[in-house]
């Protein structure tokens, strides 16, 4: 469990509170979101406004916190309202300027409303991390559930398209940044996850196409994580009946990554430090499998 924030810690400056909470670990539902020292971001995004889709758990929730720590004001969404409110409450208590806006990335009107609400609250948009995604238990193509296939495409691919559609007009104005969530599964073909792999491969293509269209005004990149210690990875272990050691055996670094390592990459891509990086897919996987 994380230590409670006491009256003694509450007298610390805003930045120290947020850093301390993230470093110690914030309990979010049944998860612990932690940020080790290397991921404690300096305020390089001060004055920026960020959107994160799928920010209620895993990489999304951690990134909301690290973006806030880096100085950004952050609006995030997700379907699970109770969990979203928990994340927002804990990060605000630690000094972050964050807001949870319930919305479903599969629904165009809800995505449009999410972006509009962010603009109404914060007045601008500079950064978008289009992260929302789902997975399903593995199955051969002939045994793949059609409803599940459609849901993965709607969430992982259409959700990124809808987010970009409504974010881009504002990001053009601010000369902003988009980071889309792809996957190692979109760069390499794996058996029994055809919908997931197809959706992530399409996100990679869509990212590159968008960078061609908007590259003079908006930097648009994607990240492709490998095995990251999240609830999704827990399901992979369970559904595939594999151990961590078996999962990481093909990777040169031989270990699972952390959400904090991914969040650090996102902050870098969102900052001026990456000002000449556009239209790329950046792997964060402990060593490419190719």
Buried (B, 14 or more C-beta within 10 A) or exposed (E): EBEEBEEEBEEBEEBEBBBBBBBBBBEBBEBEBBBEEEBBBEEBBEEBBBBBBBBBBBBBBBBBBBBBBBBBBBBBBBBBEEBBEBBBEBBBBBBBBBBBBBBBBBBBEBBBBBBEBBBEEBEBBBBBBBBBBBBBBBBEEEEBEEEBBEBBBBBBBBBBBBBBEBBBEBBEEBEBBBBBBBBBBBBBEEEBBBBBBBBBBBBBBBBBEBBEEBEEEBBBBBBBBBBBBBEBBEEBBEBBEEEEEEBBEEBEEEEBBBBBBBBBBBBBBBBEEBEEBBBBBBBBBBEEBE
